């Protein structure tokens, strides 16, 4: 398929998740899941840094694109069966960390065109309440206190929400821009009343939740190592990845809201980086960073090679041994 700035938003989310990691497949096959996730965390932190400094233009958009790429690479790398290797370089501990759904499915399971927190508050797991008029209205969490759930309620919530999502499977979004619109429709009030800093820091919070969910995939107490528990932990990982994605879309939408409401001073200050001719969309941010318009292909912006990155990267211990690295440390002249 040929890609352009005009059609990139029509690409399916799952296709984009396959395309972006595909550019770096030669390098990423040698990377561990912890390597990939550390890169994702690095760019999430960079997003918050740019927001803290008041940046709303070029550097922030670049970090958003890079973060999306590493997030998609994480999801791509995690797909598979627990215990089965996806590549010859994977270690056994990595095979324990797996998701069981496509990116769009894990997203729809948590966000079926509805706020999952509102779903619980309005239903408490009683699916008969889904038929109450107005049940699927936009998120109104700002009007309510946060409700705590015990472990049993969390499980009940997930089971009911996934059943609800499955019933609405035909309504699941496909195209990237449609996903952004869906999150905008759900969380319009939250996005409007939240500062850009609030959204960026909440994104970081959810990154920490994913990190914890990854740890829980291979760390148990003796009494927790029981039948069924690994499956639930896999679900928690999928849920947290979905939360990160929702905040990523919300961050981009907040930038577009700033664009739409900017006064003349802000338009001068932000220039075209924040006030482009059209809306600010995640698809466009990714394409501007990783797309070659004249070739209608994705490429690596570092080496400039289309479709398959040619950057020479050494990864220890895959490409070099630990002893070779240790020698570089011990052979440094003393000063």
Order of alpha helices (4+ residues) and beta strands (2+ residues): alpha-alpha-alpha-alpha-alpha-alpha-alpha-alpha-alpha-alpha-alpha-alpha-alpha-alpha-beta-beta-alpha
